[in-house]
């Protein structure tokens, strides 16, 4: 198949692109400037493509200054709007047959348990970004299959989340964040890659899925599992106010989180390679 990716230079985008190429597909990235630039150039990239994978988005864990919020929003919502607009304007026989798009569990309200049927959405900045991001995809024609994955925290050897935590935990300075009671929905990078490949190659219906591991854990449980795999203690607590000093309002991404179910994805036939935090961390830490 001929496949185009937005966000192909990102961490997850690079992994997905490489895996699809290994499987024999013709895969290439769409340059970032085309997502903001003249529409004719973007349309040329999309013409006669079988599948478009949409992964564009600036890092969200940064201080939410006015400028950064605009960048975070535009990098997801504006780029998706432009992408959809050009697909719609293509002749029907030249349109992509399928769009597979990233989204985020940040759409859900923290402190509650959610399936994909939930409409109890976050009312803050993140909720607005994700809702608007997904809404842009609703304008795709009915003949274009649309699949949305709402991702949790992605773990992998090179993931920034792991890299940032590895040293303090190895030094015995790791600890839960705030109360530690908040949900901690995670997903191994290989399961993210496998899900996007599965959706690209196999899935034949439009749908939205929570892309998180089947095991539900708290931040405190993650902390103990991570420390245990490193054979280190984890007595410390990272206070919420300390995170606010560093990240401002974006600290809520670390101190609050929704609990989500991936049962729908399992019932659709997807198999997780790393369904538990133990399996996930054992794979990552052994390689580190």
MIMARVO-510704 format. One record per residue (C-alpha): x, y, z; residue in three letters. Coordinates in steps of 0.05 Angstrom, whole numbers. Example, Ala and Ser with C-alpha at 12.3 -4.5 7.8 and 13.67 -1.06 7.14 Angstrom:
! MIMARVO-510704
{x = 246; y = -90; z = 156; residu = ala}
{x = 273; y = -21; z = 143; residu = ser}
//
This chain:
! MIMARVO-510704
{x = 0; y = 0; z = 0; residu = unk}
{x = 19; y = 73; z = -10; residu = unk}
{x = 19; y = 105; z = 59; residu = unk}
{x = 31; y = 177; z = 80; residu = unk}
{x = 47; y = 200; z = 151; residu = unk}
{x = 43; y = 267; z = 186; residu = unk}
{x = 89; y = 272; z = 246; residu = unk}
{x = 137; y = 221; z = 215; residu = unk}
{x = 197; y = 256; z = 247; residu = unk}
{x = 168; y = 246; z = 317; residu = unk}
{x = 186; y = 190; z = 364; residu = unk}
{x = 124; y = 147; z = 351; residu = unk}
{x = 119; y = 168; z = 278; residu = unk}
{x = 189; y = 143; z = 263; residu = unk}
{x = 174; y = 75; z = 295; residu = unk}
{x = 109; y = 66; z = 256; residu = unk}
{x = 141; y = 87; z = 190; residu = unk}
{x = 199; y = 38; z = 199; residu = unk}
{x = 152; y = -20; z = 217; residu = unk}
{x = 107; y = -7; z = 157; residu = unk}
{x = 168; y = -4; z = 110; residu = unk}
{x = 192; y = -71; z = 139; residu = unk}
{x = 125; y = -100; z = 120; residu = unk}
{x = 135; y = -79; z = 48; residu = unk}
{x = 92; y = -17; z = 43; residu = unk}
{x = 111; y = 46; z = 6; residu = unk}
{x = 114; y = 96; z = 64; residu = unk}
{x = 136; y = 169; z = 68; residu = unk}
{x = 125; y = 228; z = 113; residu = unk}
{x = 87; y = 292; z = 97; residu = unk}
{x = 132; y = 352; z = 112; residu = unk}
{x = 107; y = 396; z = 168; residu = unk}
{x = 106; y = 460; z = 127; residu = unk}
{x = 58; y = 428; z = 77; residu = unk}
{x = 7; y = 421; z = 133; residu = unk}
{x = 6; y = 496; z = 140; residu = unk}
{x = 26; y = 517; z = 70; residu = unk}
{x = -8; y = 524; z = 2; residu = unk}
{x = -63; y = 472; z = -5; residu = unk}
{x = -44; y = 450; z = -75; residu = unk}
{x = 22; y = 422; z = -50; residu = unk}
{x = -11; y = 382; z = 6; residu = unk}
{x = -63; y = 356; z = -42; residu = unk}
{x = -9; y = 329; z = -88; residu = unk}
{x = 20; y = 290; z = -30; residu = unk}
{x = -47; y = 259; z = -13; residu = unk}
{x = -70; y = 242; z = -84; residu = unk}
{x = -76; y = 167; z = -97; residu = unk}
{x = -53; y = 149; z = -28; residu = unk}
{x = -84; y = 87; z = 3; residu = unk}
{x = -77; y = 106; z = 77; residu = unk}
{x = -60; y = 170; z = 114; residu = unk}
{x = -34; y = 164; z = 185; residu = unk}
{x = -42; y = 228; z = 225; residu = unk}
{x = 8; y = 236; z = 282; residu = unk}
{x = 25; y = 311; z = 280; residu = unk}
{x = 27; y = 347; z = 346; residu = unk}
{x = 74; y = 390; z = 388; residu = unk}
{x = 94; y = 364; z = 458; residu = unk}
{x = 39; y = 380; z = 507; residu = unk}
{x = 79; y = 373; z = 571; residu = unk}
{x = 108; y = 444; z = 572; residu = unk}
{x = 87; y = 509; z = 605; residu = unk}
{x = 21; y = 531; z = 576; residu = unk}
{x = 41; y = 601; z = 558; residu = unk}
{x = -3; y = 637; z = 507; residu = unk}
{x = 48; y = 622; z = 453; residu = unk}
{x = 57; y = 548; z = 472; residu = unk}
{x = -18; y = 536; z = 477; residu = unk}
{x = -27; y = 565; z = 407; residu = unk}
{x = 28; y = 519; z = 381; residu = unk}
{x = -2; y = 458; z = 415; residu = unk}
{x = -71; y = 473; z = 388; residu = unk}
{x = -51; y = 491; z = 317; residu = unk}
{x = -4; y = 432; z = 310; residu = unk}
{x = -63; y = 385; z = 321; residu = unk}
{x = -127; y = 420; z = 302; residu = unk}
{x = -104; y = 465; z = 245; residu = unk}
{x = -61; y = 412; z = 212; residu = unk}
{x = -118; y = 361; z = 216; residu = unk}
{x = -167; y = 412; z = 188; residu = unk}
{x = -121; y = 425; z = 129; residu = unk}
{x = -109; y = 351; z = 118; residu = unk}
{x = -184; y = 335; z = 118; residu = unk}
{x = -200; y = 395; z = 74; residu = unk}
{x = -152; y = 371; z = 19; residu = unk}
{x = -178; y = 299; z = 23; residu = unk}
{x = -249; y = 324; z = 15; residu = unk}
{x = -231; y = 365; z = -46; residu = unk}
{x = -197; y = 308; z = -82; residu = unk}
{x = -238; y = 270; z = -133; residu = unk}
{x = -269; y = 208; z = -101; residu = unk}
{x = -226; y = 160; z = -141; residu = unk}
{x = -162; y = 196; z = -119; residu = unk}
{x = -177; y = 200; z = -44; residu = unk}
{x = -143; y = 159; z = 10; residu = unk}
{x = -186; y = 99; z = 28; residu = unk}
{x = -169; y = 105; z = 102; residu = unk}
{x = -146; y = 155; z = 154; residu = unk}
{x = -116; y = 130; z = 220; residu = unk}
{x = -107; y = 186; z = 270; residu = unk}
{x = -76; y = 194; z = 338; residu = unk}
{x = -115; y = 227; z = 393; residu = unk}
{x = -108; y = 226; z = 469; residu = unk}
{x = -143; y = 202; z = 532; residu = unk}
{x = -137; y = 274; z = 554; residu = unk}
{x = -206; y = 282; z = 524; residu = unk}
{x = -235; y = 249; z = 586; residu = unk}
{x = -249; y = 281; z = 653; residu = unk}
{x = -199; y = 261; z = 707; residu = unk}
{x = -220; y = 221; z = 767; residu = unk}
{x = -270; y = 178; z = 730; residu = unk}
{x = -270; y = 113; z = 691; residu = unk}
{x = -284; y = 117; z = 616; residu = unk}
{x = -301; y = 73; z = 557; residu = unk}
{x = -304; y = 102; z = 486; residu = unk}
{x = -378; y = 115; z = 497; residu = unk}
{x = -364; y = 165; z = 553; residu = unk}
{x = -381; y = 238; z = 539; residu = unk}
{x = -357; y = 262; z = 607; residu = unk}
{x = -302; y = 303; z = 576; residu = unk}
{x = -247; y = 346; z = 606; residu = unk}
{x = -269; y = 419; z = 608; residu = unk}
{x = -199; y = 450; z = 608; residu = unk}
{x = -147; y = 466; z = 556; residu = unk}
{x = -128; y = 393; z = 540; residu = unk}
{x = -201; y = 372; z = 533; residu = unk}
{x = -214; y = 428; z = 484; residu = unk}
{x = -153; y = 411; z = 442; residu = unk}
{x = -170; y = 337; z = 437; residu = unk}
{x = -245; y = 348; z = 425; residu = unk}
{x = -230; y = 398; z = 369; residu = unk}
{x = -176; y = 353; z = 341; residu = unk}
{x = -224; y = 294; z = 335; residu = unk}
{x = -281; y = 339; z = 310; residu = unk}
{x = -241; y = 359; z = 249; residu = unk}
{x = -240; y = 285; z = 227; residu = unk}
{x = -316; y = 283; z = 226; residu = unk}
{x = -315; y = 323; z = 161; residu = unk}
{x = -282; y = 265; z = 123; residu = unk}
{x = -327; y = 235; z = 69; residu = unk}
{x = -365; y = 171; z = 86; residu = unk}
{x = -324; y = 133; z = 35; residu = unk}
{x = -260; y = 147; z = 75; residu = unk}
{x = -253; y = 98; z = 133; residu = unk}
{x = -233; y = 136; z = 196; residu = unk}
{x = -199; y = 104; z = 257; residu = unk}
{x = -180; y = 144; z = 319; residu = unk}
{x = -134; y = 120; z = 374; residu = unk}
{x = -137; y = 155; z = 441; residu = unk}
{x = -67; y = 143; z = 469; residu = unk}
{x = -45; y = 138; z = 541; residu = unk}
{x = 26; y = 150; z = 568; residu = unk}
{x = 74; y = 117; z = 519; residu = unk}
{x = 132; y = 77; z = 548; residu = unk}
{x = 193; y = 54; z = 510; residu = unk}
{x = 269; y = 53; z = 517; residu = unk}
{x = 276; y = 120; z = 483; residu = unk}
{x = 212; y = 151; z = 508; residu = unk}
{x = 223; y = 216; z = 546; residu = unk}
{x = 179; y = 193; z = 602; residu = unk}
{x = 225; y = 134; z = 616; residu = unk}
{x = 290; y = 173; z = 603; residu = unk}
{x = 269; y = 228; z = 651; residu = unk}
{x = 253; y = 179; z = 707; residu = unk}
{x = 308; y = 127; z = 699; residu = unk}
{x = 365; y = 165; z = 733; residu = unk}
{x = 327; y = 189; z = 795; residu = unk}
{x = 297; y = 120; z = 805; residu = unk}
{x = 365; y = 86; z = 797; residu = unk}
{x = 392; y = 133; z = 850; residu = unk}
{x = 335; y = 114; z = 897; residu = unk}
{x = 302; y = 182; z = 890; residu = unk}
{x = 240; y = 160; z = 853; residu = unk}
{x = 171; y = 168; z = 882; residu = unk}
{x = 97; y = 175; z = 870; residu = unk}
{x = 69; y = 241; z = 844; residu = unk}
{x = 23; y = 276; z = 893; residu = unk}
{x = -24; y = 228; z = 927; residu = unk}
{x = -6; y = 172; z = 878; residu = unk}
{x = -79; y = 152; z = 875; residu = unk}
{x = -91; y = 180; z = 806; residu = unk}
{x = -99; y = 131; z = 749; residu = unk}
{x = -38; y = 117; z = 706; residu = unk}
{x = -61; y = 93; z = 637; residu = unk}
{x = 1; y = 69; z = 599; residu = unk}
{x = 19; y = 35; z = 534; residu = unk}
{x = 83; y = 2; z = 509; residu = unk}
{x = 110; y = 35; z = 446; residu = unk}
{x = 109; y = -32; z = 409; residu = unk}
{x = 35; y = -39; z = 423; residu = unk}
{x = 24; y = 31; z = 395; residu = unk}
{x = 62; y = 12; z = 332; residu = unk}
{x = 25; y = -54; z = 326; residu = unk}
{x = -43; y = -21; z = 335; residu = unk}
{x = -30; y = 29; z = 279; residu = unk}
{x = -4; y = -26; z = 233; residu = unk}
{x = -64; y = -69; z = 251; residu = unk}
{x = -112; y = -12; z = 236; residu = unk}
{x = -76; y = 4; z = 171; residu = unk}
{x = -74; y = -68; z = 144; residu = unk}
{x = -132; y = -104; z = 176; residu = unk}
{x = -188; y = -62; z = 206; residu = unk}
{x = -246; y = -51; z = 157; residu = unk}
{x = -293; y = -6; z = 196; residu = unk}
{x = -290; y = 65; z = 222; residu = unk}
{x = -283; y = 68; z = 298; residu = unk}
{x = -251; y = 102; z = 359; residu = unk}
{x = -209; y = 63; z = 409; residu = unk}
{x = -175; y = 76; z = 475; residu = unk}
{x = -103; y = 55; z = 463; residu = unk}
{x = -79; y = 37; z = 533; residu = unk}
{x = -56; y = -28; z = 563; residu = unk}
{x = -112; y = -72; z = 591; residu = unk}
{x = -84; y = -69; z = 662; residu = unk}
{x = -108; y = -9; z = 702; residu = unk}
{x = -59; y = 18; z = 754; residu = unk}
{x = -49; y = 80; z = 797; residu = unk}
{x = 11; y = 125; z = 797; residu = unk}
{x = 32; y = 95; z = 864; residu = unk}
{x = 29; y = 24; z = 835; residu = unk}
{x = 70; y = 46; z = 775; residu = unk}
{x = 122; y = 77; z = 821; residu = unk}
{x = 130; y = 12; z = 861; residu = unk}
{x = 134; y = -30; z = 798; residu = unk}
{x = 187; y = 15; z = 767; residu = unk}
{x = 229; y = 17; z = 830; residu = unk}
{x = 221; y = -59; z = 838; residu = unk}
{x = 247; y = -73; z = 768; residu = unk}
{x = 308; y = -30; z = 784; residu = unk}
{x = 317; y = -61; z = 853; residu = unk}
{x = 313; y = 7; z = 884; residu = unk}
{x = 270; y = 38; z = 939; residu = unk}
{x = 218; y = 90; z = 923; residu = unk}
{x = 204; y = 127; z = 988; residu = unk}
{x = 198; y = 197; z = 960; residu = unk}
{x = 137; y = 237; z = 939; residu = unk}
{x = 140; y = 290; z = 885; residu = unk}
{x = 93; y = 344; z = 912; residu = unk}
{x = 43; y = 375; z = 865; residu = unk}
{x = 67; y = 446; z = 881; residu = unk}
{x = 137; y = 428; z = 858; residu = unk}
{x = 111; y = 405; z = 790; residu = unk}
{x = 71; y = 469; z = 784; residu = unk}
{x = 134; y = 509; z = 794; residu = unk}
{x = 165; y = 473; z = 734; residu = unk}
{x = 105; y = 463; z = 687; residu = unk}
{x = 53; y = 512; z = 712; residu = unk}
{x = -18; y = 490; z = 695; residu = unk}
{x = 10; y = 434; z = 651; residu = unk}
{x = 29; y = 398; z = 716; residu = unk}
{x = -43; y = 373; z = 717; residu = unk}
{x = -21; y = 323; z = 663; residu = unk}
{x = 20; y = 289; z = 717; residu = unk}
{x = -23; y = 299; z = 779; residu = unk}
{x = -90; y = 282; z = 748; residu = unk}
{x = -112; y = 228; z = 699; residu = unk}
{x = -174; y = 191; z = 677; residu = unk}
{x = -181; y = 116; z = 682; residu = unk}
{x = -196; y = 85; z = 614; residu = unk}
{x = -216; y = 17; z = 588; residu = unk}
{x = -186; y = -17; z = 527; residu = unk}
{x = -237; y = -73; z = 526; residu = unk}
{x = -267; y = -49; z = 461; residu = unk}
{x = -199; y = -55; z = 426; residu = unk}
{x = -191; y = -126; z = 453; residu = unk}
{x = -260; y = -146; z = 428; residu = unk}
{x = -243; y = -118; z = 359; residu = unk}
{x = -187; y = -169; z = 355; residu = unk}
{x = -125; y = -131; z = 374; residu = unk}
{x = -74; y = -169; z = 417; residu = unk}
{x = -28; y = -132; z = 465; residu = unk}
{x = 43; y = -156; z = 468; residu = unk}
{x = 54; y = -120; z = 534; residu = unk}
{x = -13; y = -120; z = 572; residu = unk}
{x = 15; y = -107; z = 642; residu = unk}
{x = 61; y = -56; z = 673; residu = unk}
{x = 108; y = -113; z = 695; residu = unk}
{x = 115; y = -139; z = 624; residu = unk}
{x = 123; y = -68; z = 597; residu = unk}
{x = 178; y = -48; z = 646; residu = unk}
{x = 215; y = -114; z = 642; residu = unk}
{x = 222; y = -105; z = 568; residu = unk}
{x = 244; y = -33; z = 572; residu = unk}
{x = 291; y = -39; z = 632; residu = unk}
{x = 326; y = -102; z = 607; residu = unk}
{x = 344; y = -63; z = 544; residu = unk}
{x = 366; y = -1; z = 582; residu = unk}
//
